[in-house]
């Protein structure tokens, strides 16, 4: 998706090189599995945002690329751990790390990546940046714990869901733009504005992802549809259905989701307009992101951010 912008493509190629060099380990099996995982795809939105945040100040590839790579490595670590917890066999259409190595080794592999990510941050960041990354990482972990505790809970509120995805996804989007701008010496007000922008993009991104988990094309989504619902992770559309006049039907449909492959659930989602309501909320976050992006200083970074919002968010509907 970055082919049209030579600068960003070049910088992301450097990010890939930095990531691969960070995967060095004496364990050949682990290294090969992590390299396959790295090469399996992914939009690289987080490192792209770190780079774009840096374009609003004094951009220095030698310092911002390692920070961008570190954020993606931390994200990769969370994906490995997520797949273990969810017992997912596929990620982006490929076997997950624990499917290849077993859960025990996969846990350590995720920890290895997390350590590598923080080592990179430590090499190029000051104390404030370290604190911000640690804070975001803690928020991610807290949200994942909350999600696990809320499994099969039909009383989870919309507010709880939004807080959950705020940590699970939006925090790393926000910190990516923040870190790039901070490292480039941008004014505090602009750094904060970019952080909020990233957060709103992340919120919309996760809501859309949750909608696609129910309505998307399995080949494009890269994982089995209805996976979250089957595992008891009730996302926004299901929560809207549970808070509608069709609550009892929704609970009954969730109880037999494996048996009828979600047929009854889809009927309830349709009757309660849960998908449409979820899209409306995603559009609100997209609207906030577009407004914030339009208020940024004129730059290549701003234009690309607006393109990302259009391509990765608005066109998904």
N, C-alpha and C positions, 0 to 999 in steps of 0.2 A: 504493500500500500504506500510505501515511501519512495517508489521509483521516480516520481515526478519531481522530487526535490533533491538535487544533487548534494547540497550541504547536509541535510538530515540523513540521507542514505549513507554518505561517507562517515558521518559521526556514529551512526548505528553499527556500521561495519566494524568500527574501532571498538564499540561496546561489545560486540560478539567476540572479538579477539581477546578482549580483557576478561570476559566471562570464561572463555575456554582456558586461558592461562591460569585462571583461579581454580580450575577443576583438577589441578595436578595433585595426584595422590599415589602412594606406592601400591595401593590396591588396584590392580588392573581391571578387575571385574566391576568394581564400583565406578572407576573412571569411565569405562566404556558405557555403563548404564546412564551415567550423568551426561555424557556427551550426546547419547541418543536422545535423552530427555530435552537437552538444550536445543538440539537440531530438529525436534519434532514439530516446531511451529511456534505460534504465539505472535501477537501483534507488536510486542515490545512497546506498549503504550507508556509504561512507567518510565523507562529510560528516555523515550522520546520527549516526555514532558519535562524531565530534568534538563535535557538539552535545550528545549524550547524556552524554559524558564531562564536559562543562562543567557539567551539572546537578548534579553531586555537590559543587560548590563555589560560589563567587560568580559566577553566570552573568552575562555581559555580552555581549549580542548584537552590539554594535558591534566587539568584538574577536574573538569566537569564530566568527562567521559568515565573516569573511574568511579565517580559518585553515581552516575547513571547506571553503570554496570552493577555496582553494589546493591542498588535498590531492586534491580531485576533479579539478582541472586537471592536476596531475601524473599522476594515474591516466589521464586521457584521453590525455595525451602518450604514455604507455607503450602504450596500446591502438593508437594510430596507428602507432607503430614496430613493434609486434607484427604488425599486419596487413600491413605492408610486407614484413617478413621472411618471413612465412608465405604471402605472395602471396594473401591472402584477399580475395575479391570482395565478401563480405557481412559485416556486423556488425549484430547485432540485426535482421536481415532487410532492412537498407538497404545501399546501396553504400558501400564503405569510402572514406576520404578519398583514398587513392592511386588508386582506381579512377576517381575523378572528376578529380583534379588531376594524376595521374602520380606516379611514385615520388619523383622529385627534389623536387618542390614539397611533397609529403607529408612528406618527411624534415624539411624546413625548417619546415613547419607544426607538426610534433611538437616540434621544438626551440623554436619560438616559444611554444608552450603551456608547456613546461617552464620557460622563462625567466619567463613571466608568473606561474607558480605560485610560483617562488622569490621573485619580486619582492613578491608578496602576503605571503608568510611573513616576509620581511625587514622589511616595514612594520609588522607586528604582533607579532613574536616577539623573544625575547632570544637571546643567543648559544647557550645550551644547546638551545633549540628548533631553531635553525638547524642545529646539529650533529646533532640527532636525525633531522631530515628528510633531511639530506645522507647520513647513515649508512644510513637506510632506502632512499633512492634508489640508493645504491651497491650495497646488497644486492640490490635488484631487478635492476639491470644485470648483476651478477655471476651471478645465477640464470638470467637470459635467455641469457647467454653459455654457461653450463653446459648449458642445454637444447639450444642450437644444436650444441654440441660432441658431445652424446650422441645426436644423431639417428641412427637405424637401428642403435644399439648394443644388442644383445640381452643384454648383460652388465651393464647398469645395475642397481645394487642398490636395494633399497627405501630404504635410508638416503640414498642419493644423490637419489632422487626426493623424499623428505621435505624434504631440505635445499633442493632446487630450488623446491618450492612454498612453503617457508618464506619465501623471498625474493620469489618471483614474485607471491604473493598475500597471505600472512599478515602480512608486514612492514607493509604499508600499512594493514591492518585494525588492527593493534596500535598503530601510531603515531597513528592517528586518535583512538582512545579516550584514549591517553596525552596527546596534545597538548591536547585539550579539557579534560581534568582538570588538566593542568599550568597552562594559561592561566587556569583558574578558581581557582587557588591551593589545590588539594587537597593533603592530606598526602602525603609521598613514598611511604609504604607503599600508600596507595590508588591513587596514580598508577601505580605499578609493577603492582599487581594488575589494574588496568584494561588495561594494556598486554598482560599475559599473557593475559587474557580475550580481547582482540581477536585475538591471535595464534592461540589455539585455535579461535575462530570462523572465522578465515581458512583454517586448515588443513582444517577440516571442509568449508568452502564449496568449496575447490578440489578436494578428493577427490570430492565430490558432482558438481561440474561435470564432472570427468573421467569419472565413471560415466555421466552423462547424454550425454556426447559419443558414447558407445557405445550407450546404450539409450533415450535420450530421444526426444521428438517434435521433428522438425526445425523445425517452425514455432515451437514454444515456445523451443527452444534458440537459434534465430536464426542458425544456421550449419549447413552440411552435416554430417550425422553421419559419424563415422569420420575426420573431417578430420585430427585429430592423428595417428592411426595411419597414414594414407596418407602423411603428411609425415614419418614416421619419429620422431615424438614419442611414445615409449612411456610411457603413464601407468600408474597403479597396477594396474588390472585386468589389463592385458597383462603387466606385470612379474610379477604373481602367477602367471599362466599359464606364463610363461617359467621360473619357479622351481618348477614342479610336475612331475609325472611325464609331463606332456604337452608338455614343452619342444620336442622335435623337431617335433611337430605344430604347435605355436604358431609356430615359425620358418618352417615351410613355409607356413602360413596367411598370415603377414605378407608372404611373398614373392609371393603371388598375390592380395592384397587388392583391387587395382584390377580384376583379371580377373573375380573372382567376387563383387565388392561386399561382401566381408567375411563371406560365408556360412560358409566354413571356420573363420574366426576366431571367429565366434559359437559354433560347435560346440565349439571348444576352451575358450572362456571358460565355457561351460555345464558341460562335463565336469570342468574343474578347479575349479569353484566360485569362480572369480576375482572375479566380481561380488559374490557374497555376502561373500567375505573383505574386499573393498574397503569394502563397507557396514559391516562390523564395525569396521574401523579408523576410518571416519568417525564411527561411533557413540561410539567411545572419546573422540575429540576433542569431540564434542557433549556427552558426559557431563562432561568436564572443564569445558567452558564453562558448563553448567547449574549445576554445583557452585559455580564461582567467582561466577557471577551471583547465586546464592542467598545468598552471603555478603556481598554489597554492602550498604551502608546503605540503609534503606528510602527510596525516592524514586520519582518518576515515571520517571526515567531507568532505574532498575533494572527496573521493570515492562515498559518498552518493549523493553529489551535481551532480556528473557526471551521476550517475544512474537516478536522477530526470530529468536531461536534456534529457536523452535517453527515459525514460518511459513517461514523461509528454509532451514532445515536439516532438522528432524525430519519435516516434512510432505512433503519432496521424495521420501522413500522410499515 
